[in-house]
Every structure is written in C-alpha cells, then in structure tokens.
C-alpha cells in the first residue's frame, strides 16, 4: 500500500472488483465487498434513504481523484449544503412507506446505518463501526471505468478518507474480519491510499496506475467533463458522466447497435454505416439527480449524435398543443415531427440493416397494396405538424369495466387538415372493422383535428383550455424550452390515483403525497436536453 498526503474527499462503489454480495464458495471473491457495499452499494440499494439526508456542498469532488482518461463515472455525495437535505427530508417524510421502514433523522450517521444493514448477516462478526470504520470513512464516493490503455477499461472505486493511516488499518481489519486473505490478494482486490482518497481496483497495481494517471490530469479538469456536467445543470446527490471515448468500447461490443438505439450489426466483421456514424458523432453525456422545492428531478444532457433524425423534431408545436389542453387534464403527451421525418426514419432503418433493405421495400409495397395506404405520405398526414394524446377527468373504473372504451375520457388532437386526416383513417377503418372504425371519426377543434373515445371529452378537446397555466404543469414542465412533453397530474380528477387504488390501502396512502410528474425534452444545437420531475403536495 502507498500513502501520500493531500487530495479531495471522495466516496465510491464498483460492481467489478467490489462484489455486492458475499461468495460462500471456495472463491472468497473480492473481500472489499463490505467496504464497497457500505459506501456505494448502499447508495444503489437504499438511494432513497441517502437522498433523504443528502447535502450538496461546495468543496472537493470525486472527479478530482480520477484521471482524465475516465470514460464513465457515477458519484454519490453525502456531504452537501443544507438546502437539498432539508428538501429531501421534507419530501420523503410525506410517504408512510419511507418513515415506517427507514425513518432517518437529520443527525443520523448514514454510513453507520448502512454498515449495520450490510453486516446484519453476521459475515463480518467482530467488525466494529465506531472503532474500525468511522475514524477514516469519508462522505463521498464514485465508481468509474478508467482507460489505462488496455483492451477493456478498468473498473475503479474511489472513497474519501478522513485519516490516511486509519484507512490503511481499517481496510486491513475489514478484509481480515470479513474472511479475506492477505492484502492485495487476487481474491481481495487492491487498494492505494493517496492523500484524502482510497482507490480500489482489481489489483494494487491497477489502483496505483490510476493514482499515477491522476497526477497527470484529473477528470475534474477535463474540458469534456466540465462541458457535459455543466449542461446537466446544478449539482445533485448523484451524478453521472459518459465520455466520448466510451463509444469505442461499444463499437467492439456485441449487440452495440441496440445499445445505441439502432439495429444490430449484420455481421461480426462490420458495423453498419449509420451506426458507425452515430458512434463517431457521440461526444458525451451527463446527468444529475437532485431535490429542489419539494420535487425530485433528474436533468440530463447528451450529444446530438443522431442529427439525421433529430432535425425533424426541432419544433415546439406539440408541446404548445399540450399547454392548450383542458385545465383538468389528468395525463398528456405531445410532440411534433417536421415534414420528411417518415422517409428519414425509413432511410435510417435501411442503412442500419443494409442486407434487409430490399425486404423492407417489398414489405412496404405489400402493405400499400393491401391497405391502400401510401408510405410515407399517409403516415406524415396522420401525425400532422403536431400531436397530443391525453386523458381527461371523469375516470370511472366501474363504468369503463362495464361500458367499454366509450367510457374512457381519452383523445388525440392533431395539427393538420381534418379532411385529409379522415381520409387516411378511413383506409385504416376498412381494415380494422366496425368496432374500431367508430372511434376513428375526426371532428374539427380549435385549429386541430380531434379524435376521442368519449363524446363529452371530444367536446372538451374541441374547445381547448389552459393546462399550461396550472401550477402542477408549470412546476414539472420546462415550458420555455420543451419540444416534447409528458405530463401526469395526480391531483386532478379528485386525486384519481388515490381513488383507483382505494382497495389497496398501503398503495393508496403512499401515492397520496404525489402531485405531478413531468418530462420535458428539447434539442439545442449539438445538445439533447431532458428534465424529469416529480412534485409532491
């Protein structure tokens, strides 16, 4: 082990060298398990509890203990300023399920609470938190994948330590007490204490390589890291980052096409042109999870690596249409696709699976022949310049069960020519039969074609409204930027979710505090942005 002074505080967990569960066989794999689980696994298993008492402060951050060759990064911060901790506690204590089973107090030592949970099995009998762990374990951690010029990135954990000497003694005691063998043994993994940080890796040699690489340049000082974490907004209790270099590993991975949102490669030797272009164009991504004003929010940003497709969603029409829905809307989503999108999607699919291109054309020709639909023209007509799908107030489970779809207050609005849209729907109705056809009749509303299952709700959609002015909507939707939105009001329709779960008291009482849920997405040049929010009453 090596110990050198002076670096920032940090905490981390890895699913590579640090197992999340003990191995009871002959292979006592990675006896850093308890430490890793304590400082990081706990964050995953009990993230809500950590969140409830999480502070976000200025000061040293985990990225300062990792090199700029880090390709992926996940951090947890348990030592922040008071604002988010207070918000977290106020929010999570509204849920009986949280207070009954966790009931953390503001002055609890979260590390000790998780230590108790993770050692409850008796695997580490004799290990004492106050004596063996508390004197050195800090409050920040991260798990990372670091490029050390090998075939695969090295999984690495970094843990903040408050006393380097005590950390060396403490980790040795932990390994010995929990059934490990010698320090640095392959079954245990390796670690290096460097100033205020403990670096965990599969071997001590790898851990030292990470320390040495960090001396050259840190992840925190990397321009790409600064850019993408900045795009993801203010700090939170969890942060994520993926570097451009991560794409090269996806290039080598089986099935990487589906991982990137495309189709799988047609052979082991080649990557389809469209997918290769996506890999080349990916520049990075980041996300943050935080509490703010009674809400939990996830903000993310990523490079716009599919410009051939995203250029067709550069419109706020669909989002604006959602804002104009009736004020008592229970749930809605809206988006818009600009002219040419359907052909672009078809071209993308055919380039992604070039061996299937002719087959795709044949299937489309057969579909057109059998249905009378024209592709892509009719598909673009059907979705118009913008579309919303929504559910209104008046949800009655019994009526829906007994009366069928016509009792559901749900509908669609389409920005487009109602007559042209009806002509396309008539082709679909001819294939679908009379039971479906009755719900495919278009009427004209306020600047949009309207379809609805229920006549009363059709009238509401035709008249429109001011959903965008409601408090619930304003708190969860980024109205100034959004090009795609999804919205759910839990307060609407006499607390509809509480009503429909009334026969399940435990569920009902735990959904009662929910107020609204929203997703906003938008594209700003080379960056794709998103915000997910959940608010409470």
FIPAZA-179568 format. One record per residue (C-alpha): y negated, x negated, z; residue in three letters. Coordinates in steps of 0.1 Angstrom, whole numbers, padded with zeros to 4 digits, always signed. Layout:
// residues N
YXZALA ...
***
This chain:
// residues 537
+0000+0000+0000UNK -0036-0011-0006UNK -0067-0001+0013UNK -0102-0007+0002UNK -0134+0008+0015UNK -0159+0033+0002UNK -0153+0062-0022UNK -0160+0100-0021UNK -0139+0126-0003UNK -0112+0145-0021UNK -0081+0166-0018UNK -0052+0172-0043UNK -0018+0185-0053UNK +0006+0178-0081UNK +0037+0196-0093UNK +0050+0163-0107UNK +0056+0137-0081UNK +0050+0160-0053UNK +0075+0188-0052UNK +0066+0223-0039UNK +0099+0228-0022UNK +0124+0206-0004UNK +0156+0194-0021UNK +0185+0198+0002UNK +0209+0178-0021UNK +0216+0141-0021UNK +0184+0135-0041UNK +0156+0138-0015UNK +0131+0140-0042UNK +0095+0130-0036UNK +0092+0134+0002UNK +0054+0136-0003UNK +0063+0172-0007UNK +0049+0183+0026UNK +0017+0165+0022UNK +0012+0177-0014UNK +0021+0213-0005UNK -0002+0211+0026UNK -0033+0200+0007UNK -0027+0216-0027UNK +0004+0238-0029UNK -0012+0259-0002UNK -0042+0264-0024UNK -0020+0279-0050UNK +0003+0299-0028UNK -0025+0311-0005UNK -0055+0307-0027UNK -0070+0340-0014UNK -0069+0327+0022UNK -0085+0294+0013UNK -0111+0313-0007UNK -0119+0334+0022UNK -0131+0304+0042UNK -0142+0282+0014UNK -0175+0264+0014UNK -0192+0248-0016UNK -0214+0219-0007UNK -0230+0190-0025UNK -0215+0156-0020UNK -0186+0136-0033UNK -0163+0155-0056UNK -0127+0148-0066UNK -0136+0138-0102UNK -0152+0107-0087UNK -0118+0094-0076UNK -0102+0098-0111UNK -0107+0077-0143UNK -0124+0090-0174UNK -0091+0089-0191UNK -0081+0121-0172UNK -0070+0147-0197UNK -0066+0177-0173UNK -0079+0184-0139UNK -0077+0211-0112UNK -0096+0208-0079UNK -0100+0227-0047UNK -0130+0223-0024UNK -0127+0233+0012UNK -0159+0217+0025UNK -0189+0235+0008UNK -0221+0250+0020UNK -0221+0282+0039UNK -0231+0307+0012UNK -0198+0311-0005UNK -0178+0310+0027UNK -0198+0339+0041UNK -0194+0359+0008UNK -0157+0352+0007UNK -0151+0363+0043UNK -0172+0394+0038UNK -0154+0403+0006UNK -0118+0396+0016UNK -0121+0412+0050UNK -0126+0445+0033UNK -0089+0445+0023UNK -0065+0455+0051UNK -0037+0436+0035UNK -0057+0404+0039UNK -0068+0409+0075UNK -0033+0422+0086UNK -0014+0392+0072UNK -0039+0364+0072UNK -0069+0372+0094UNK -0085+0338+0091UNK -0116+0332+0112UNK -0147+0312+0101UNK -0139+0285+0127UNK -0102+0281+0118UNK -0089+0248+0106UNK -0074+0259+0073UNK -0054+0227+0070UNK -0037+0233+0103UNK -0029+0269+0094UNK -0012+0259+0062UNK +0005+0230+0079UNK +0021+0255+0103UNK +0032+0277+0074UNK +0047+0249+0053UNK +0066+0233+0082UNK +0079+0265+0097UNK +0113+0259+0082UNK +0119+0230+0106UNK +0124+0205+0078UNK +0098+0182+0094UNK +0106+0188+0130UNK +0087+0164+0153UNK +0057+0161+0129UNK +0025+0169+0149UNK -0006+0181+0131UNK -0031+0170+0157UNK -0016+0135+0160UNK -0001+0128+0126UNK -0023+0147+0100UNK -0056+0160+0114UNK -0071+0125+0121UNK -0071+0115+0084UNK -0067+0145+0062UNK -0099+0154+0044UNK -0111+0187+0028UNK -0110+0181-0009UNK -0081+0177-0034UNK -0073+0176-0070UNK -0043+0174-0093UNK -0047+0157-0126UNK -0030+0144-0157UNK -0042+0109-0165UNK -0038+0090-0197UNK -0025+0055-0188UNK -0016+0046-0224UNK +0020+0058-0221UNK +0039+0084-0241UNK +0030+0111-0215UNK +0000+0115-0192UNK +0008+0106-0156UNK +0007+0134-0130UNK -0015+0123-0102UNK -0028+0138-0069UNK -0059+0127-0051UNK -0066+0135-0015UNK -0097+0130+0005UNK -0090+0109+0036UNK -0114+0105+0065UNK -0098+0074+0080UNK -0080+0050+0057UNK -0060+0033+0084UNK -0049+0065+0099UNK -0040+0078+0065UNK -0016+0049+0059UNK +0001+0055+0092UNK +0001+0093+0088UNK +0017+0093+0054UNK +0044+0069+0066UNK +0051+0091+0096UNK +0052+0122+0073UNK +0077+0106+0050UNK +0099+0094+0078UNK +0098+0126+0097UNK +0105+0148+0067UNK +0136+0130+0057UNK +0123+0104+0032UNK +0135+0068+0028UNK +0113+0037+0025UNK +0077+0038+0015UNK +0073+0035-0022UNK +0110+0045-0028UNK +0115+0064-0061UNK +0127+0094-0041UNK +0094+0095-0021UNK +0068+0086-0048UNK +0040+0061-0044UNK +0005+0061-0030UNK -0025+0039-0027UNK -0053+0045-0001UNK -0086+0034-0017UNK -0116+0039+0005UNK -0120+0076+0011UNK -0092+0086-0012UNK -0054+0086-0013UNK -0040+0085-0048UNK -0005+0100-0051UNK +0018+0093-0081UNK +0054+0089-0091UNK +0053+0052-0081UNK +0029+0030-0062UNK +0023+0010-0094UNK +0011+0041-0113UNK -0012+0050-0083UNK -0027+0015-0084UNK -0032+0018-0122UNK -0052+0050-0116UNK -0073+0032-0089UNK -0080+0003-0112UNK -0089+0026-0141UNK -0113+0045-0119UNK -0131+0013-0111UNK -0140+0010-0148UNK -0154+0045-0153UNK -0149+0078-0134UNK -0142+0113-0147UNK -0173+0125-0129UNK -0194+0102-0151UNK -0177+0112-0183UNK -0201+0129-0207UNK -0175+0154-0219UNK -0166+0164-0183UNK -0202+0168-0174UNK -0208+0189-0205UNK -0179+0213-0201UNK -0181+0218-0163UNK -0218+0224-0168UNK -0211+0250-0194UNK -0188+0267-0169UNK -0217+0273-0146UNK -0223+0267-0109UNK -0197+0251-0086UNK -0169+0272-0070UNK -0140+0267-0047UNK -0117+0260-0076UNK -0125+0241-0108UNK -0105+0233-0140UNK -0111+0210-0168UNK -0092+0201-0200UNK -0104+0171-0221UNK -0103+0168-0259UNK -0076+0142-0255UNK -0052+0168-0241UNK -0048+0182-0276UNK -0029+0151-0288UNK -0001+0159-0264UNK +0000+0195-0277UNK +0003+0180-0311UNK +0036+0163-0301UNK +0049+0193-0281UNK +0075+0217-0294UNK +0060+0252-0299UNK +0025+0239-0296UNK +0013+0264-0322UNK +0019+0293-0299UNK +0002+0274-0270UNK -0030+0272-0290UNK -0029+0308-0301UNK -0014+0302-0335UNK +0021+0304-0351UNK +0048+0278-0345UNK +0053+0249-0369UNK +0077+0255-0398UNK +0095+0221-0393UNK +0098+0194-0367UNK +0082+0169-0391UNK +0050+0187-0399UNK +0022+0207-0383UNK +0006+0234-0405UNK -0028+0226-0418UNK -0045+0254-0399UNK -0030+0244-0365UNK -0038+0207-0371UNK -0074+0216-0378UNK -0075+0236-0345UNK -0062+0205-0326UNK -0087+0183-0343UNK -0116+0207-0336UNK -0108+0212-0299UNK -0134+0194-0278UNK -0127+0205-0243UNK -0128+0234-0218UNK -0136+0241-0182UNK -0136+0270-0157UNK -0148+0278-0122UNK -0137+0303-0096UNK -0163+0314-0071UNK -0176+0341-0048UNK -0211+0355-0053UNK -0228+0385-0038UNK -0197+0404-0028UNK -0179+0395-0061UNK -0152+0372-0072UNK -0159+0357-0105UNK -0143+0333-0130UNK -0165+0317-0155UNK -0151+0296-0184UNK -0163+0277-0214UNK -0143+0261-0242UNK -0150+0246-0276UNK -0151+0269-0305UNK -0121+0254-0323UNK -0113+0284-0345UNK -0146+0288-0363UNK -0129+0302-0394UNK -0121+0333-0372UNK -0148+0334-0346UNK -0176+0336-0372UNK -0165+0372-0377UNK -0172+0382-0340UNK -0208+0370-0339UNK -0223+0404-0332UNK -0233+0423-0301UNK -0228+0457-0318UNK -0196+0466-0299UNK -0209+0456-0266UNK -0241+0476-0272UNK -0220+0506-0280UNK -0202+0504-0247UNK -0235+0504-0229UNK -0243+0537-0247UNK -0212+0555-0235UNK -0214+0583-0209UNK -0225+0571-0174UNK -0194+0584-0157UNK -0171+0563-0179UNK -0140+0551-0160UNK -0129+0523-0183UNK -0140+0510-0217UNK -0139+0480-0240UNK -0159+0472-0271UNK -0161+0446-0298UNK -0173+0442-0333UNK -0159+0424-0364UNK -0181+0415-0393UNK -0172+0421-0429UNK -0144+0399-0442UNK -0126+0395-0409UNK -0093+0410-0421UNK -0089+0387-0451UNK -0098+0358-0429UNK -0070+0367-0404UNK -0046+0371-0433UNK -0055+0337-0447UNK -0052+0321-0413UNK -0017+0335-0408UNK -0005+0324-0442UNK -0018+0289-0437UNK -0002+0287-0403UNK +0032+0296-0418UNK +0030+0284-0454UNK +0067+0289-0460UNK +0063+0326-0453UNK +0032+0332-0474UNK +0049+0348-0503UNK +0070+0370-0480UNK +0038+0382-0463UNK +0022+0392-0496UNK +0054+0411-0505UNK +0054+0430-0473UNK +0018+0440-0476UNK +0023+0451-0512UNK +0053+0473-0500UNK +0032+0487-0471UNK +0004+0496-0495UNK +0028+0513-0519UNK +0045+0533-0492UNK +0013+0544-0473UNK -0015+0544-0498UNK -0034+0521-0475UNK -0054+0493-0491UNK -0054+0460-0473UNK -0078+0446-0462UNK -0104+0472-0472UNK -0090+0502-0453UNK -0084+0481-0421UNK -0120+0470-0421UNK -0132+0505-0427UNK -0112+0518-0398UNK -0127+0494-0373UNK -0162+0496-0387UNK -0191+0475-0377UNK -0183+0480-0340UNK -0158+0499-0319UNK -0153+0512-0284UNK -0122+0526-0266UNK -0129+0545-0234UNK -0116+0567-0207UNK -0139+0592-0190UNK -0140+0611-0158UNK -0117+0640-0151UNK -0084+0621-0148UNK -0058+0646-0135UNK -0023+0631-0133UNK -0006+0665-0129UNK -0024+0681-0158UNK -0016+0651-0180UNK +0021+0653-0170UNK +0023+0690-0177UNK -0001+0693-0206UNK +0004+0661-0226UNK -0021+0638-0244UNK -0046+0665-0249UNK -0054+0664-0212UNK -0064+0627-0213UNK -0102+0621-0214UNK -0099+0592-0238UNK -0115+0584-0271UNK -0128+0560-0296UNK -0162+0555-0312UNK -0166+0536-0345UNK -0198+0524-0360UNK -0193+0534-0396UNK -0192+0562-0422UNK -0173+0591-0407UNK -0161+0604-0441UNK -0147+0570-0451UNK -0130+0565-0418UNK -0114+0600-0420UNK -0101+0592-0455UNK -0082+0562-0441UNK -0070+0582-0411UNK -0056+0609-0435UNK -0034+0583-0451UNK -0021+0574-0416UNK -0017+0610-0407UNK +0005+0616-0437UNK +0030+0590-0424UNK +0027+0599-0387UNK +0034+0636-0388UNK +0015+0667-0375UNK +0019+0658-0337UNK -0002+0626-0343UNK -0024+0640-0370UNK -0041+0664-0347UNK -0056+0635-0328UNK -0068+0617-0359UNK -0097+0641-0367UNK -0131+0624-0368UNK -0164+0640-0359UNK -0199+0626-0361UNK -0217+0615-0330UNK -0249+0596-0323UNK -0246+0570-0350UNK -0208+0567-0348UNK -0176+0584-0358UNK -0157+0599-0328UNK -0120+0604-0321UNK -0108+0619-0288UNK -0077+0633-0273UNK -0096+0659-0253UNK -0122+0682-0267UNK -0145+0681-0237UNK -0145+0643-0238UNK -0152+0643-0275UNK -0184+0662-0268UNK -0195+0636-0243UNK -0188+0608-0267UNK -0208+0626-0294UNK -0238+0628-0271UNK -0236+0593-0258UNK -0251+0581-0225UNK -0265+0552-0205UNK -0235+0535-0189UNK -0253+0501-0193UNK -0279+0513-0168UNK -0254+0519-0140UNK -0252+0495-0111UNK -0214+0490-0114UNK -0218+0480-0151UNK -0248+0458-0146UNK -0231+0438-0118UNK -0200+0428-0138UNK -0211+0426-0174UNK -0233+0399-0189UNK -0254+0423-0210UNK -0279+0397-0224UNK -0251+0377-0240UNK -0219+0397-0243UNK -0204+0403-0278UNK -0171+0416-0264UNK -0168+0436-0231UNK -0142+0452-0210UNK -0152+0474-0180UNK -0135+0494-0153UNK -0153+0514-0126UNK -0132+0520-0096UNK -0159+0542-0080UNK -0161+0566-0110UNK -0143+0599-0111UNK -0142+0603-0073UNK -0126+0569-0067UNK -0099+0576-0093UNK -0076+0547-0084UNK -0075+0558-0047UNK -0067+0593-0059UNK -0039+0584-0082UNK -0023+0561-0055UNK -0027+0586-0026UNK +0011+0589-0023UNK +0013+0551-0016UNK -0010+0546+0014UNK -0007+0508+0016UNK -0018+0505-0020UNK -0045+0531-0017UNK -0062+0516+0013UNK -0062+0482-0004UNK -0077+0493-0037UNK -0103+0514-0019UNK -0128+0485-0015UNK -0128+0478-0052UNK -0159+0487-0070UNK -0158+0474-0106UNK -0141+0450-0129UNK -0157+0434-0160UNK -0150+0409-0187UNK -0177+0395-0210UNK -0172+0372-0239UNK -0196+0356-0263UNK -0200+0327-0287UNK -0229+0303-0286UNK -0227+0279-0315UNK -0199+0254-0307UNK -0191+0270-0273UNK -0170+0301-0264UNK -0181+0316-0231UNK -0164+0341-0208UNK -0171+0357-0175UNK -0146+0378-0154UNK -0160+0396-0123UNK -0146+0419-0096UNK -0170+0435-0073UNK -0164+0454-0040UNK -0182+0483-0023UNK 
***
